[in-house]
Amino acid sequence: MDWASLVPVGLLLILILLLILKTQHFWGSQVKLPPGPQPLPIIGNLHNLDLKKLGETMLQLSETYGPVFTVQMGPRKVVVLSGYDTVKEALVNHADALAGRPKIPIVEETGKGKGVVFARGENWKVMRRFTLTTLRDFGMGKKAIEDHVVEEYGYLIDVIESQKGKPLEMTELLNSAVANVIVSVLLGKRFDYEDPTFKRLVSLMNENMRLFGSPSVSLYNMFPILGFFLKANKSFVENLREINDFIKVTFTKYLKVLDTNDQRSFIDAFLVKQQEEKGKAETFFDDKNLIEVVRNLFTAGMDTTATTLRWGLLLMMKYPEIQKKVQEEIDQVIGSNPPRTEHRTKMPYTDAVVHEIQRFANILPLNLPHETTMDVTIKGYFIPKGTYVIPLLNSVLQDKTQWEKPCSFHPEHFLNSEGKFVKKDAFMPFSAGRRICAGETLAKMELFLFFTALLQKFTFQAPPGVSPSDLDLSATTRFVIAPVTHEVCAISRS
């Protein structure tokens, strides 16, 4: 008998035994939570879940178990909230109670609770306050940042025009253009799209969004003890380290030439604050927080907006009659002038189309995870402090009680009978409450300006031989849900 070959099996059995003991202790210590599917030992409800389509699976479970239910993801019990009324009650009416973030193993391994997105407690409050204030100081929501967007869509249009209508896969290009807007704030400059360092950074971030949504990383987050047997989590961590190294080298370089009276970037502002806090018994302005905050903003500021724009162009190819109506409004209101945010209020149809792209694309169906910071009762169900909670954004953006055609692309969701734009309370692509996306203002500006500028200059069509009806609206397995890879032909309108 080859004893060496049995060693991995023996180790696996020991790990499973330890996991059973730990899991049984965990189960025995929990209070009764809302009802849900019956879990199995060790795996919980993994047999009920499709890890490649968790959002869809959760929605289906809500039809059986109601708007508040419990699933067990491995040893961890998770309360899921479904439907506009329930999610609003939780995130808005009980904003403070739902303001926490649970510890996610792969995030803890690299971030240690620092930064903004997955930070907790006082660290999160201090970093979020500083981040919002500094972003505003550098022009978020103002003309200064709008000028960056206008400059950037000019570069983007030039590259697309150089293709002369040939089929083009737009992922890298859109990622780069959108990333440059937040980079201009973070670093005080933009990169050429072909800059090898920039291309590498954008590629790493795009790859990590894919890995973070993969079944392998989901399994790791449920069973960190199995990390030895999984590959995706190792790749994710290695990619993060490379990104972090770039940020560290950058701010070290900036520190050498820092002028406290001439702050050119977000990093400068952080370094100045770091110096002001030096010597204090407790400060959150350390190097680790700087790395995490910059990476959080870089990733979030690039991926969500670029992915939404990809969905937008695909939907315009799929529905050419809607694209034509948008272009007619652009021609009527803007003509050949550069699109600016001031045009938005005069363009109700275009505004409605941009909103409907966000609703239909539904790029963050599971939201980011929340954790209760105190005991709370939602829809009559008691949820104790420290509970992992998933408020399903897809259940809000597809709520049949809120949308006339929840599963169809229908810009009229945001228009009244007179063709005027109407806001909808159930429009929550940026989430809601204390943890609402810090970059919402910037994202809204970017989406309108990039989308309008692109449709002003080009008509987007499927490659030769592909009809609009043939276009695939399937989504990829990714943390931020993107369309499957597709090519576009950008036909110049001039």
LOKEKE-696260 format. One record per residue (C-alpha): chain; x, y, z; residue number from 1. Coordinates in steps of 0.2 Angstrom, whole numbers. Layout:
<nodes>
NODE;A;X;Y;Z;NUM
...
</nodes>
This chain:
<nodes>
NODE;A;0;0;0;1
NODE;A;6;18;-4;2
NODE;A;5;26;13;3
NODE;A;11;43;5;4
NODE;A;-4;44;-6;5
NODE;A;-16;42;9;6
NODE;A;-8;57;19;7
NODE;A;-18;70;9;8
NODE;A;-34;60;12;9
NODE;A;-30;58;30;10
NODE;A;-27;77;32;11
NODE;A;-44;80;23;12
NODE;A;-53;69;35;13
NODE;A;-45;77;50;14
NODE;A;-50;94;43;15
NODE;A;-68;88;41;16
NODE;A;-69;82;58;17
NODE;A;-62;98;65;18
NODE;A;-75;107;55;19
NODE;A;-89;96;61;20
NODE;A;-84;100;79;21
NODE;A;-83;119;76;22
NODE;A;-99;119;66;23
NODE;A;-109;110;79;24
NODE;A;-103;122;92;25
NODE;A;-108;136;81;26
NODE;A;-125;129;78;27
NODE;A;-128;126;96;28
NODE;A;-124;144;101;29
NODE;A;-136;153;89;30
NODE;A;-153;160;93;31
NODE;A;-168;155;83;32
NODE;A;-168;165;66;33
NODE;A;-181;168;53;34
NODE;A;-187;151;44;35
NODE;A;-178;145;29;36
NODE;A;-173;129;20;37
NODE;A;-168;114;31;38
NODE;A;-148;114;32;39
NODE;A;-138;99;32;40
NODE;A;-123;96;43;41
NODE;A;-107;104;38;42
NODE;A;-113;111;21;43
NODE;A;-128;120;28;44
NODE;A;-139;125;13;45
NODE;A;-126;123;-1;46
NODE;A;-136;109;-9;47
NODE;A;-150;123;-11;48
NODE;A;-139;136;-18;49
NODE;A;-131;138;-36;50
NODE;A;-115;147;-32;51
NODE;A;-113;153;-50;52
NODE;A;-130;162;-48;53
NODE;A;-132;166;-30;54
NODE;A;-143;181;-33;55
NODE;A;-156;171;-43;56
NODE;A;-156;157;-31;57
NODE;A;-159;169;-16;58
NODE;A;-174;176;-26;59
NODE;A;-181;159;-29;60
NODE;A;-180;155;-11;61
NODE;A;-189;171;-6;62
NODE;A;-204;165;-16;63
NODE;A;-205;150;-5;64
NODE;A;-199;157;12;65
NODE;A;-205;175;11;66
NODE;A;-196;192;12;67
NODE;A;-186;188;27;68
NODE;A;-178;170;28;69
NODE;A;-162;161;34;70
NODE;A;-150;151;24;71
NODE;A;-135;143;30;72
NODE;A;-119;145;20;73
NODE;A;-108;132;27;74
NODE;A;-107;135;46;75
NODE;A;-113;153;45;76
NODE;A;-131;158;46;77
NODE;A;-136;172;35;78
NODE;A;-153;182;35;79
NODE;A;-159;187;18;80
NODE;A;-170;202;15;81
NODE;A;-181;202;-1;82
NODE;A;-192;215;-9;83
NODE;A;-192;234;-9;84
NODE;A;-203;236;7;85
NODE;A;-192;224;17;86
NODE;A;-175;231;11;87
NODE;A;-181;249;13;88
NODE;A;-187;245;31;89
NODE;A;-170;237;35;90
NODE;A;-158;249;26;91
NODE;A;-167;266;28;92
NODE;A;-178;264;44;93
NODE;A;-165;254;53;94
NODE;A;-150;262;45;95
NODE;A;-139;262;61;96
NODE;A;-143;244;65;97
NODE;A;-138;238;48;98
NODE;A;-123;248;46;99
NODE;A;-110;235;50;100
NODE;A;-100;223;39;101
NODE;A;-97;205;43;102
NODE;A;-79;198;43;103
NODE;A;-76;190;26;104
NODE;A;-61;178;27;105
NODE;A;-53;183;10;106
NODE;A;-56;201;14;107
NODE;A;-49;200;32;108
NODE;A;-34;191;25;109
NODE;A;-29;206;15;110
NODE;A;-38;221;22;111
NODE;A;-39;218;41;112
NODE;A;-55;228;43;113
NODE;A;-46;244;36;114
NODE;A;-52;255;21;115
NODE;A;-70;260;18;116
NODE;A;-79;246;9;117
NODE;A;-77;232;21;118
NODE;A;-71;242;36;119
NODE;A;-80;242;53;120
NODE;A;-83;252;68;121
NODE;A;-74;268;71;122
NODE;A;-61;265;57;123
NODE;A;-76;265;45;124
NODE;A;-84;281;51;125
NODE;A;-67;290;51;126
NODE;A;-62;284;34;127
NODE;A;-79;287;26;128
NODE;A;-80;305;33;129
NODE;A;-62;309;27;130
NODE;A;-65;301;10;131
NODE;A;-82;310;6;132
NODE;A;-75;327;12;133
NODE;A;-59;324;2;134
NODE;A;-68;319;-14;135
NODE;A;-79;334;-13;136
NODE;A;-64;345;-11;137
NODE;A;-57;338;-27;138
NODE;A;-72;341;-36;139
NODE;A;-84;326;-34;140
NODE;A;-101;333;-40;141
NODE;A;-94;349;-46;142
NODE;A;-87;356;-62;143
NODE;A;-69;351;-59;144
NODE;A;-73;332;-59;145
NODE;A;-85;335;-74;146
NODE;A;-70;343;-84;147
NODE;A;-60;327;-80;148
NODE;A;-75;316;-87;149
NODE;A;-77;327;-103;150
NODE;A;-58;326;-106;151
NODE;A;-58;307;-104;152
NODE;A;-73;304;-115;153
NODE;A;-63;314;-128;154
NODE;A;-49;302;-127;155
NODE;A;-61;287;-127;156
NODE;A;-70;293;-143;157
NODE;A;-53;295;-152;158
NODE;A;-48;277;-149;159
NODE;A;-65;270;-154;160
NODE;A;-65;281;-170;161
NODE;A;-48;274;-175;162
NODE;A;-56;257;-176;163
NODE;A;-66;264;-191;164
NODE;A;-82;253;-187;165
NODE;A;-72;237;-185;166
NODE;A;-78;224;-172;167
NODE;A;-71;229;-155;168
NODE;A;-72;221;-138;169
NODE;A;-74;236;-126;170
NODE;A;-70;229;-109;171
NODE;A;-52;235;-107;172
NODE;A;-55;251;-115;173
NODE;A;-71;256;-105;174
NODE;A;-62;250;-89;175
NODE;A;-47;261;-93;176
NODE;A;-57;277;-97;177
NODE;A;-68;276;-82;178
NODE;A;-53;271;-71;179
NODE;A;-44;287;-77;180
NODE;A;-57;298;-69;181
NODE;A;-55;291;-52;182
NODE;A;-36;290;-55;183
NODE;A;-36;309;-59;184
NODE;A;-43;312;-41;185
NODE;A;-32;299;-32;186
NODE;A;-16;302;-40;187
NODE;A;-18;319;-48;188
NODE;A;-15;313;-66;189
NODE;A;-21;301;-80;190
NODE;A;-13;287;-89;191
NODE;A;-12;283;-107;192
NODE;A;-22;268;-111;193
NODE;A;-7;259;-117;194
NODE;A;4;262;-102;195
NODE;A;10;245;-96;196
NODE;A;8;249;-78;197
NODE;A;-10;255;-80;198
NODE;A;-15;241;-91;199
NODE;A;-8;229;-78;200
NODE;A;-18;237;-64;201
NODE;A;-34;238;-73;202
NODE;A;-32;219;-78;203
NODE;A;-28;214;-60;204
NODE;A;-44;223;-54;205
NODE;A;-55;216;-67;206
NODE;A;-48;198;-64;207
NODE;A;-51;200;-45;208
NODE;A;-69;205;-48;209
NODE;A;-71;188;-57;210
NODE;A;-62;179;-44;211
NODE;A;-72;187;-29;212
NODE;A;-88;181;-37;213
NODE;A;-82;163;-41;214
NODE;A;-88;147;-33;215
NODE;A;-71;144;-27;216
NODE;A;-69;160;-17;217
NODE;A;-87;158;-10;218
NODE;A;-82;141;-4;219
NODE;A;-66;148;4;220
NODE;A;-76;161;13;221
NODE;A;-87;148;20;222
NODE;A;-73;135;24;223
NODE;A;-57;145;26;224
NODE;A;-49;128;32;225
NODE;A;-51;121;15;226
NODE;A;-40;136;8;227
NODE;A;-25;123;5;228
NODE;A;-36;114;-8;229
NODE;A;-42;130;-17;230
NODE;A;-33;140;-30;231
NODE;A;-44;155;-33;232
NODE;A;-42;163;-16;233
NODE;A;-23;162;-18;234
NODE;A;-23;171;-35;235
NODE;A;-35;184;-28;236
NODE;A;-23;188;-13;237
NODE;A;-8;188;-25;238
NODE;A;-16;201;-36;239
NODE;A;-21;212;-21;240
NODE;A;-3;212;-15;241
NODE;A;3;217;-32;242
NODE;A;-10;232;-33;243
NODE;A;-5;236;-15;244
NODE;A;13;237;-19;245
NODE;A;10;249;-33;246
NODE;A;0;260;-21;247
NODE;A;13;260;-8;248
NODE;A;27;264;-21;249
NODE;A;16;278;-27;250
NODE;A;12;287;-10;251
NODE;A;31;284;-5;252
NODE;A;36;294;-20;253
NODE;A;22;307;-17;254
NODE;A;28;309;1;255
NODE;A;45;315;-5;256
NODE;A;38;330;-14;257
NODE;A;23;333;-3;258
NODE;A;19;352;-1;259
NODE;A;6;354;12;260
NODE;A;0;370;4;261
NODE;A;-2;363;-13;262
NODE;A;-12;346;-12;263
NODE;A;-14;339;-29;264
NODE;A;-22;323;-26;265
NODE;A;-32;312;-13;266
NODE;A;-16;304;-8;267
NODE;A;-8;321;-5;268
NODE;A;-23;325;7;269
NODE;A;-21;309;16;270
NODE;A;-2;311;18;271
NODE;A;-5;328;25;272
NODE;A;-18;322;37;273
NODE;A;-6;308;42;274
NODE;A;7;321;47;275
NODE;A;-5;331;57;276
NODE;A;-11;316;67;277
NODE;A;7;310;70;278
NODE;A;11;308;89;279
NODE;A;-8;306;93;280
NODE;A;-11;291;104;281
NODE;A;-24;284;92;282
NODE;A;-25;288;74;283
NODE;A;-33;279;59;284
NODE;A;-22;288;46;285
NODE;A;-9;274;44;286
NODE;A;-1;267;29;287
NODE;A;-13;252;29;288
NODE;A;-28;263;28;289
NODE;A;-21;273;14;290
NODE;A;-18;258;4;291
NODE;A;-35;250;7;292
NODE;A;-45;267;4;293
NODE;A;-35;270;-12;294
NODE;A;-38;253;-18;295
NODE;A;-56;253;-13;296
NODE;A;-59;269;-23;297
NODE;A;-49;263;-38;298
NODE;A;-59;247;-39;299
NODE;A;-76;253;-35;300
NODE;A;-74;269;-46;301
NODE;A;-69;259;-61;302
NODE;A;-78;242;-61;303
NODE;A;-96;246;-57;304
NODE;A;-97;261;-69;305
NODE;A;-88;253;-84;306
NODE;A;-98;237;-82;307
NODE;A;-114;247;-82;308
NODE;A;-108;256;-98;309
NODE;A;-105;239;-106;310
NODE;A;-122;234;-103;311
NODE;A;-128;250;-110;312
NODE;A;-120;248;-126;313
NODE;A;-126;230;-128;314
NODE;A;-144;235;-124;315
NODE;A;-143;249;-137;316
NODE;A;-137;236;-150;317
NODE;A;-151;224;-144;318
NODE;A;-164;238;-145;319
NODE;A;-159;250;-160;320
NODE;A;-176;259;-159;321
NODE;A;-172;265;-142;322
NODE;A;-154;270;-147;323
NODE;A;-162;280;-161;324
NODE;A;-173;289;-149;325
NODE;A;-159;293;-138;326
NODE;A;-149;300;-153;327
NODE;A;-164;311;-158;328
NODE;A;-165;319;-141;329
NODE;A;-146;321;-141;330
NODE;A;-146;330;-158;331
NODE;A;-161;341;-153;332
NODE;A;-154;346;-136;333
NODE;A;-135;346;-138;334
NODE;A;-132;345;-156;335
NODE;A;-113;344;-159;336
NODE;A;-108;352;-142;337
NODE;A;-99;342;-129;338
NODE;A;-112;334;-117;339
NODE;A;-112;342;-100;340
NODE;A;-122;337;-84;341
NODE;A;-132;353;-86;342
NODE;A;-140;345;-102;343
NODE;A;-147;330;-91;344
NODE;A;-163;339;-85;345
NODE;A;-167;344;-103;346
NODE;A;-166;325;-109;347
NODE;A;-179;315;-100;348
NODE;A;-178;301;-112;349
NODE;A;-159;299;-111;350
NODE;A;-160;300;-92;351
NODE;A;-173;287;-92;352
NODE;A;-163;275;-103;353
NODE;A;-148;277;-92;354
NODE;A;-158;273;-76;355
NODE;A;-166;258;-84;356
NODE;A;-149;252;-90;357
NODE;A;-144;252;-71;358
NODE;A;-160;244;-66;359
NODE;A;-160;230;-79;360
NODE;A;-141;227;-78;361
NODE;A;-143;224;-59;362
NODE;A;-124;222;-58;363
NODE;A;-124;220;-39;364
NODE;A;-138;208;-35;365
NODE;A;-132;202;-18;366
NODE;A;-128;220;-13;367
NODE;A;-112;220;-1;368
NODE;A;-115;210;15;369
NODE;A;-121;219;30;370
NODE;A;-120;215;49;371
NODE;A;-132;220;62;372
NODE;A;-124;232;75;373
NODE;A;-138;229;87;374
NODE;A;-153;219;90;375
NODE;A;-167;223;77;376
NODE;A;-184;217;72;377
NODE;A;-188;218;53;378
NODE;A;-205;213;47;379
NODE;A;-209;205;64;380
NODE;A;-193;194;64;381
NODE;A;-181;197;78;382
NODE;A;-163;198;71;383
NODE;A;-149;198;85;384
NODE;A;-134;209;85;385
NODE;A;-119;202;75;386
NODE;A;-130;193;62;387
NODE;A;-124;192;44;388
NODE;A;-137;200;33;389
NODE;A;-139;201;14;390
NODE;A;-152;214;7;391
NODE;A;-155;208;-10;392
NODE;A;-154;223;-22;393
NODE;A;-160;212;-37;394
NODE;A;-176;209;-27;395
NODE;A;-179;228;-26;396
NODE;A;-174;232;-44;397
NODE;A;-185;218;-50;398
NODE;A;-200;220;-38;399
NODE;A;-216;216;-47;400
NODE;A;-225;228;-35;401
NODE;A;-214;242;-41;402
NODE;A;-210;240;-59;403
NODE;A;-222;237;-73;404
NODE;A;-211;226;-83;405
NODE;A;-197;220;-70;406
NODE;A;-189;208;-81;407
NODE;A;-189;218;-97;408
NODE;A;-179;233;-103;409
NODE;A;-192;247;-102;410
NODE;A;-186;265;-101;411
NODE;A;-204;270;-98;412
NODE;A;-202;264;-80;413
NODE;A;-194;282;-78;414
NODE;A;-206;292;-88;415
NODE;A;-224;298;-85;416
NODE;A;-238;300;-98;417
NODE;A;-231;316;-103;418
NODE;A;-214;310;-107;419
NODE;A;-206;318;-91;420
NODE;A;-193;310;-81;421
NODE;A;-199;303;-64;422
NODE;A;-189;297;-49;423
NODE;A;-193;280;-42;424
NODE;A;-190;275;-24;425
NODE;A;-186;257;-28;426
NODE;A;-172;263;-39;427
NODE;A;-158;257;-27;428
NODE;A;-143;252;-38;429
NODE;A;-131;261;-26;430
NODE;A;-140;252;-10;431
NODE;A;-147;264;3;432
NODE;A;-144;269;21;433
NODE;A;-127;271;30;434
NODE;A;-118;260;18;435
NODE;A;-124;268;2;436
NODE;A;-111;269;-11;437
NODE;A;-99;284;-7;438
NODE;A;-96;287;-26;439
NODE;A;-115;288;-31;440
NODE;A;-113;306;-36;441
NODE;A;-98;303;-47;442
NODE;A;-105;287;-55;443
NODE;A;-121;296;-60;444
NODE;A;-112;310;-68;445
NODE;A;-100;298;-77;446
NODE;A;-114;286;-83;447
NODE;A;-124;301;-91;448
NODE;A;-109;309;-99;449
NODE;A;-100;294;-106;450
NODE;A;-116;286;-112;451
NODE;A;-122;302;-120;452
NODE;A;-105;307;-128;453
NODE;A;-103;289;-136;454
NODE;A;-121;289;-143;455
NODE;A;-118;307;-150;456
NODE;A;-103;301;-160;457
NODE;A;-107;283;-164;458
NODE;A;-121;271;-168;459
NODE;A;-118;254;-160;460
NODE;A;-122;239;-170;461
NODE;A;-118;220;-168;462
NODE;A;-104;213;-179;463
NODE;A;-109;208;-197;464
NODE;A;-120;193;-198;465
NODE;A;-127;195;-180;466
NODE;A;-144;202;-179;467
NODE;A;-150;212;-163;468
NODE;A;-162;197;-159;469
NODE;A;-147;186;-158;470
NODE;A;-137;196;-145;471
NODE;A;-135;187;-129;472
NODE;A;-140;196;-113;473
NODE;A;-133;182;-102;474
NODE;A;-122;187;-87;475
NODE;A;-105;181;-82;476
NODE;A;-101;174;-65;477
NODE;A;-93;189;-57;478
NODE;A;-95;199;-41;479
NODE;A;-100;214;-51;480
NODE;A;-111;206;-64;481
NODE;A;-105;209;-82;482
NODE;A;-112;204;-99;483
NODE;A;-104;189;-107;484
NODE;A;-90;195;-119;485
NODE;A;-96;203;-135;486
NODE;A;-90;214;-149;487
NODE;A;-97;230;-154;488
NODE;A;-96;240;-170;489
NODE;A;-96;259;-167;490
NODE;A;-102;267;-183;491
NODE;A;-97;285;-184;492
NODE;A;-112;297;-186;493
NODE;A;-103;312;-193;494
</nodes>
